[in-house]
């Protein structure tokens, strides 16, 4: 029996556990397939594929690309599965990582000006980019704020707070196109979380192949909308927990939500 969690994040992006820590957990939960969908990078996917084999698990090369529909100003995340190469994906995504890292460094400087004790070096990052989760985790760990996504986060990083500013994302159709060009399967991630299910009709002509239906943000009474669209456009249905470990805004465990269809993505 296939049991696949196709939306998992490790320390390579904004998860709290390493690939080496996650795979034994995945084995214990009975997962047969897993996808490390790191934000805007394919870093570590080859290692994950090799390491997963030691646990009898199939790791599908994957990525989660941050994008924007500039006609409406609505954000979208595009998952890419089973790509055969990474040239186009990395070519476009490296700029997003650089911008996000600069964004985070600017937020750190603002926090220092506000009296918080934090430096980039203290975050202990081993990858190319600092994410908001790393900043918040440090502040919580050092006792400077109470929790990850509570009042401080909402008033500082959201709702017009001192650190409420973002980067420029790639157009959503470009995200679909580069995944397709690199031989991958492009899937619209958690469409109800970002209120962008309308994008399906627009993105199918550019190569969209699936929709992430099973996700913590998708209520049972809305799944039929997604499934109807998948049937209409002959799209695959995927799913996953969106696992971030201790850095999760929603307490959903890995393997708690999984994909119902795996065809054509590995």
N, C-alpha and C positions, 0 to 999 in steps of 0.2 A: 504493500500500500504506500502510495506517495503522500508525504506530508511535507509541504514546502512553505517556508517563510521567506518571501521574496522582497522583504523591506527591512534590512537590518543595518545599523550604523555602528562602527567601531571607533577607536581612538584616532584612526586615520582622518576622520572628519569630526563629527560632534557627538560621538558616543563615549561612554565612560569606561568601556571594557575593550581590551585588545582582541584581535582575531584569535590569538591563542587561548584567551579566556572564554571567548564566546563558543568556540567549537565544542568543547566538552559539555557545555550547557546545552547546546543544540542536540548533541548525541543523547544526553539524558532525557530530553523532552521528546525523543523519537523522531526528530526531523530527518528526512531523507535528502532534502534539497534546501539550499540556503543561498541568498544573494546579498552580498555586502554592497549596499547602494550608497556609497560615500558621496557626499555633496561635491559636485563639480570636479571630481578627480577619479581616475582609474588606478591611482596608486595602490599597490598592494594586492591587486586582483590575482596576479599570477601566483603569489605566495599563498593566498587564500584557497585557490583551486588545488594546489599541491597538498597543503596542510589538511584540507577537508577530507582528502582521500584516505588519510590515516585513520579517520573516524568512520569511514564508510559513508560519507556524506558527499553529495555532488554540490559543489559551489559554482554557481553560474556567474560569469563575469558581468558586472553591473555598475551602474552609476545613477545618480539623481541630479539632474541639471536644473539649475534655477533660471527661470525665464519670465518673460512679461508679454502680455498682449497689449501692445502700445495703442491699439485702437480704443481700448476701454480702460487701460491702466490697471488691469487685473493681473495678479501674479499667477504663475503656473509652474509646477515642477514636472519635469518629464523624466521618467525612468527609462533607462536603456539597458536591455538584456542581451547577452550572448553575442556581443560585437566580436568581429573577427580581427579587427585592427583598431588602433586608437588614435590614428593620425589626426583626423578632423576633430574628434571629440576633445583631445588635449589641446589642439591648436586654438580652439575657441574658449575652452574652459580655463586655461591658465590665466587669462586676463581677469576672469571672475575671482579666482583665488587671490590674485594679487590685490585686486580692489577690496575684497573682503578683509584681507589681512591689514591693509592700510586703514580701513574703516575701524577695525578693532583697536589698532594702535592709537587712533585718534580718540576713541571712546575711553581707552585707558588713561590718556593724558587728561581728559576732562574729569574723570573720576579722581585722579590725583589732585587736580585743582580744587575739587570739592572736599578734599580731606581724606580720601580713602587710601589705604596702603596697598599699592599694587604696582608691579612692574611686569613687562613682557617676560623677563627671565624667570620670574616666580611661577609662571604658569606651566613651565616644564614641558613645552610642546615639542614633539619630535617630528612633526610634519610641517608642511609649508604654510599653514594658515591657522590663525587664532580665530575662534568662533565666540559668539556671545556666551555660549554655555561654559566655555573655559574661564571666561571672566567671572561669571556668576558663581561657578563652582569654587573658585579661589576665594571670593568674598564670603561665601557660606562657610567654607572650611576654616577660614581665619576668624570667623565670628563677627564679621563686619556687617553682615545682613542675615536675616533670619532664615530665608529659604530661597530656592531657585527661581520660582516664577510667581512670587507673591507681590505684596504691595510695592516693594522697592523696584522690582523688575518692571511692573506695570507703570510706575510713575517716572522711571528713569529711561528705560529703553522703549517705552510705548507712550502713546497719548501725549505726544509733544514734549516729552521729557528731554533732559540735557543730552542724552545719548540716542535720541530717536531720530536717526538719519540712516539712509540706506545707500546701496551701490546701484550702478546701472547694470541691468540684466540683458542678456541676449534676447532677441525676438523669439517668441515661442515656436514659430514655424522653423526657425533656424535650428533650434534644439532637436526638433523631430528630424530634420533633414540630415544633420551631421551624424546622428545615431544610425540612421538608415544608410548613409554613405559608408559608414564603417562596418556595415554588415550586421547591425544590431536590430533589435525589436523595440520600437518606441511605444511607450505606454504613458497615458496621462495619469499622474499620481493623485491620490486623494482629492477628487474633483469637488466633493461637497465641502471639504475643509476650506478650500480657497474659492468656492462658489464660481467654478469655471467649467461646469459640465457643457456649457454652450460651445466650448472650443472644439468639441469632438467633430462637429460638422465642418468646421474650418480646417482642421488638421488632417483629416483623413486623406484629402488630395495630396498632402505633402509627405504621407507615409506613415501616419499613426496606425498602429496595429493592435492596440489594446487599451483597456481602462482598468485601473486599480479599483475594484469594487469592494473587496474585503479589506477594511481599514478601520481603526478605532473611531474615525470621524464619520463613518457611514452608518446611519441608523438603519435598522432592519426595514422600516417602512419606506425607505428611499432606494433600496437596492434594485427594485424592479425597474426604475427609470434607467439605471445604468445597464442592466441586463437587456432591456429593450433596445437601447442604442447599440449594444454589442451585437445583437442579433441583426439589427437593421444594416449595419456596416460590416458584418462578418468579422468582428474584432474579438480578440482573446480576452478572457477575464483573469485578472491576477489579484493577488492580495498579500498582505503581510502585516506584521505588528507595528512597523515603524519603530523598532526597538532602539532606544538610546541608553539603556541601562539606567544609571542614577541621574542622568541628565534629561530624563523624560518629563515633558509637561503633563502627559497623561500616563497613568500607571497601567500600562499594558505590557505583559510579559512576552518574551520571545516565544513563538509557537502558539500563542493564544489565538491569533488570527492568522490564517494561512491561505495560500492560493488554492483555487479549485480547479484551475486548468493550467497545464504546463506545456501543451503542444506548441511547437515552433519557436521556442525561446531558448533552447539549449542544444 
